[in-house]
Amino acid sequence: MNTARQVRVTVITATYNFGDLIADALRSVECQTMQDWECIIIDDASKDDTSHVVREFTARDERFLYLRMEQNAGVSAARNRGLSRARGTYIQLLDADDVLAPEKLERQVAFMEANPDISVVYSDFIHFDQAPDLSKPGEYAPSEKISGNGDTVIARLLKGNIFRPVTVLFRATVLSTTGLFREQLRYVEDLDLWFRIAAAGNGFHYMDDPACRSGVRVNPRGLSKDLPRMQSNLLPVLQNLWNTGGFSISVRIELLLRYVDYFLESLVMQHRFPAFTSTLGTMLPFLVLMLAIIILPFWLLTRPFRNR
């Protein structure tokens, strides 16, 4: 992290070929009621007019900084490039097709400064495809509105990633212990980071404030639409979590069952034997293979009735 002349919030926007949408995202930063921010746009070697669009913002406001990757390296590498230049006390991730509510930074920063034991705060969101109406009711389900740390957060994330990056604000200092995004992950890289932050004991809080809602664009080009590749990255994420530790036996059992589920999905439905990393030792591979054999008949019977 760059600590020279700190600002309150660094907004990190990694983008690839979103020249037609990124202006909405950057305008939502311009409209923030809190003025003490910087916005670092990392262009992951786009082939469209992204640079032209972004330079209109950098030309009129020095708080915008445009960086271009020499070659396409994926969202994790692009975000890490931006984080290496960040001066903010807090970090806001903003995908190039999403938007922030005007008061989001101001209100979430105020909450964090009043609650030094909280490292991650998030608020509600709405989906949109044209102009966002952030006055609409938020879309988080009650089970997705959680506050806590450690087991509470990890157990919920094992059921599915509830933290849309645009909804979250977190302290830059957490990255000094958890590390940055893992660049070998081009999908579910944010889930991996949330797991590491939670496993380190950091506090998460759901802030129920309508003025902090974010807009998540319904976009067929978004990375979250590529479900097969997302699933192929889940097993390395779960392997890393197994090695990280920092949670109870009950959560470790839940992690094991989740791992077996994705292992069977890859093996049976995609005809691909998932590799185990060399750092795992023998315990996890043994448990996974044993449980996979035991539950395979039940898994095959129930799979058509489960939401994946």
SVG drawing of the C-alpha trace seen along z (x, -y; Angstrom):
<svg xmlns="http://www.w3.org/2000/svg" viewBox="-38 -20 43 65">
<polyline fill="none" stroke="black" stroke-width="0.4" points="0.0,0.0 1.2,-3.5 1.0,-5.5 2.2,-8.9 -0.4,-11.6 -3.2,-9.3 -6.8,-9.8 -9.9,-8.4 -11.0,-6.0 -9.4,-4.4 -11.9,-3.2 -10.4,-0.3 -12.0,0.2 -10.5,3.0 -11.9,3.1 -11.7,5.0 -13.6,3.9 -16.3,2.1 -15.9,-1.2 -19.6,-1.4 -20.4,-1.1 -17.6,-2.4 -18.6,-6.1 -21.7,-5.3 -19.4,-3.7 -17.0,-6.7 -19.8,-9.2 -21.2,-7.5 -17.7,-8.2 -17.8,-11.8 -21.2,-12.2 -20.1,-11.0 -21.0,-13.4 -17.6,-12.6 -14.9,-14.3 -11.8,-12.7 -11.3,-9.9 -9.2,-8.7 -10.3,-6.4 -7.7,-4.1 -8.9,-2.6 -6.8,0.4 -7.4,1.2 -6.6,4.9 -5.4,4.3 -8.9,3.5 -9.3,3.5 -12.2,1.0 -12.4,-2.7 -12.0,-2.3 -8.9,-4.6 -10.7,-7.4 -13.7,-7.3 -11.6,-7.2 -9.3,-10.0 -12.3,-12.3 -12.5,-11.8 -8.8,-12.0 -8.5,-15.3 -11.1,-17.1 -10.4,-15.6 -6.9,-14.6 -8.5,-12.2 -8.9,-9.8 -5.8,-7.8 -5.7,-5.6 -3.3,-2.7 -3.1,-0.2 -1.8,3.3 0.7,4.3 -1.3,7.5 -4.5,9.0 -3.7,10.6 -7.2,11.1 -9.1,9.2 -7.0,10.3 -3.7,9.0 -5.5,5.8 -6.9,5.1 -3.5,5.8 -1.9,3.3 -4.3,0.7 -3.9,1.7 -0.1,1.2 -0.8,-2.4 -3.6,-3.0 -3.3,-5.6 -6.7,-5.2 -7.4,-4.3 -10.4,-2.3 -10.8,-0.3 -13.9,-0.3 -14.0,2.2 -16.1,0.9 -16.6,3.1 -16.8,1.1 -20.5,2.0 -21.7,1.2 -22.5,-2.0 -22.4,-3.5 -25.1,-5.5 -24.0,-9.1 -23.8,-8.8 -22.3,-5.3 -18.7,-6.3 -19.5,-9.0 -21.9,-6.9 -19.9,-3.7 -16.7,-5.5 -18.5,-7.3 -19.6,-3.9 -16.1,-2.4 -14.6,-5.3 -17.2,-5.0 -16.6,-1.2 -12.8,-0.5 -13.4,3.2 -15.1,3.7 -12.9,4.3 -15.5,4.9 -18.9,3.2 -21.4,3.9 -24.9,2.6 -27.7,3.6 -27.9,3.5 -30.3,3.5 -30.0,5.0 -30.4,2.8 -30.0,3.0 -30.7,-0.6 -30.7,-3.6 -30.4,-2.4 -33.1,-3.3 -31.3,-3.0 -34.5,-4.0 -35.9,-0.6 -35.9,2.0 -32.7,3.8 -32.3,7.4 -30.3,9.0 -32.2,11.9 -32.5,11.9 -30.0,14.8 -27.4,12.7 -27.5,9.9 -24.9,11.0 -22.6,9.4 -19.8,11.2 -16.4,12.7 -14.6,16.1 -17.0,19.0 -20.1,16.9 -18.8,15.4 -17.0,18.5 -20.0,20.8 -22.3,18.4 -19.8,18.0 -19.5,21.8 -23.2,21.7 -22.5,19.1 -20.7,15.8 -23.0,13.0 -20.5,10.1 -21.0,8.4 -17.7,6.4 -19.5,3.1 -21.5,3.4 -18.3,3.7 -16.0,1.1 -13.0,2.5 -9.9,1.2 -6.8,1.2 -4.8,2.5 -6.4,6.0 -4.5,6.6 -1.2,6.4 -2.0,9.7 -4.2,11.5 -2.3,10.5 -3.8,9.2 -5.9,11.1 -4.4,14.4 -3.5,13.7 -3.9,17.4 -7.6,17.0 -9.5,15.3 -12.9,16.2 -14.2,16.3 -11.1,14.3 -13.2,12.1 -14.7,15.1 -11.1,16.2 -10.2,12.8 -13.4,12.7 -12.5,16.2 -9.0,15.0 -10.2,11.8 -12.7,13.8 -10.3,16.5 -7.9,13.8 -10.6,12.8 -11.7,9.5 -15.1,8.2 -17.8,8.0 -21.0,5.9 -24.1,5.5 -25.1,1.8 -28.8,1.5 -28.9,-2.0 -30.9,-2.7 -28.6,-5.6 -25.7,-3.1 -27.3,-0.9 -25.2,0.0 -26.3,0.9 -25.2,4.2 -25.8,4.2 -27.4,7.2 -24.7,7.8 -24.3,11.0 -20.6,10.1 -19.9,10.2 -17.5,12.8 -20.1,14.1 -22.0,15.5 -19.3,18.0 -20.4,20.7 -18.3,23.6 -15.1,21.6 -16.2,20.2 -16.8,23.7 -13.3,24.8 -11.8,22.1 -13.8,23.0 -11.8,26.1 -8.5,24.2 -10.2,21.6 -11.5,24.2 -8.1,25.9 -6.5,22.6 -9.2,22.1 -8.5,25.6 -4.8,24.8 -5.5,21.3 -7.5,22.6 -8.7,20.2 -12.2,21.8 -14.0,24.5 -14.3,28.2 -17.9,27.8 -17.0,25.3 -14.1,27.5 -16.7,30.4 -19.0,28.1 -16.0,27.1 -15.2,30.7 -18.8,31.5 -18.8,28.5 -15.5,29.6 -16.9,33.1 -19.9,31.6 -17.8,29.6 -15.4,32.5 -18.2,34.7 -19.7,32.0 -16.3,31.8 -15.7,35.5 -19.2,36.8 -20.7,33.9 -17.6,32.4 -15.6,35.6 -12.5,33.9 -10.6,35.2 -9.8,32.2 -6.1,32.0 -5.1,31.6 -2.3,29.0 1.0,30.3 0.6,28.2 -2.4,30.1 -0.7,33.2 -2.7,36.4 -5.5,35.8 -7.9,33.7 -7.4,35.9 -8.1,39.0 -11.2,37.6 -12.6,36.2 -12.1,39.5 -13.6,41.6 -16.6,39.3 -17.1,39.0 -17.4,42.8 -19.9,43.0 -22.2,40.2 -22.1,40.6 -25.4,42.5 -27.2,40.0 -25.5,37.1 -26.7,38.4 -30.3,38.8 -30.5,35.3 -28.6,33.3 -31.5,32.6 -33.4,31.0 -30.7,28.7 -29.9,25.1 -26.3,24.8"/>
</svg>
